């Protein structure tokens, strides 16, 4: 079987560089184009790419995706900034692009995906829950896409189980002291030099606390998930959000 031809846009960035090295080192993949963040997706098509991996910025990723699909290439996206409104637009793009696949992952670390799954399972069994996410200070968005996705999964699980809102008697607070609210779940963002990507989900009941934590210490840890998405996206037409179904987790969409 011929290797899958891959182009990386945002190739000069930290995740882009790591992705280029991982693709180049995989026997079943071929790196055909390394495109700068402000480069043209057309270069990927010119080089014969079948899959475009995008690690750019929220303000350019939608235009990149539209052009990628127009040129008949599959897309794997690690760029953040995909809220419900954007995902609805992407779904419309996918429906217009018959046979092409799009994978958008809030996090490509397998451990982070499992943390989200475990958090969803625990959500209905605890009275209180809060999320703390920590990233490097060069990250442009807060909360992180991973934290937002985690909070959404928790909120859906709690709603399905008719779990009451977490108690909070705070009546006076400085702005932001209790974090942002994502579907009713408090999310706290920390930005520290030296950090890479870290998430902690803290559940509480009377007499017990459950803490789920994942730490990404090196961007190499994201690469198994990125390569998995590249390998599977050609056989997954339409939109896939997250790695859950790619990993074969029970009940994944």
Secondary structure, DSSP 8 states (H G I E B T S, - for coil): ---EEEEEESTTSHHHHHHHHHHHT-TTEEEEEEE-TTS-THHHHHTT-SEEEE-S-HHHHHHHHHHHHHTT-EEEE--S---HHHHHHHHHHHHHSTT-EEEE-S---HHHHHHHHHHHHHGGG-SEEEEEEEE-TT---SS-HHHHHHHHHHHHHHHHTT------------TTTT-EEETTEEEEEEE-TT--EEEEEEEEETTEEEEEEEEE-SGGGGHHHHHHHHHHHTT--EEEESSTTTTT-TT--
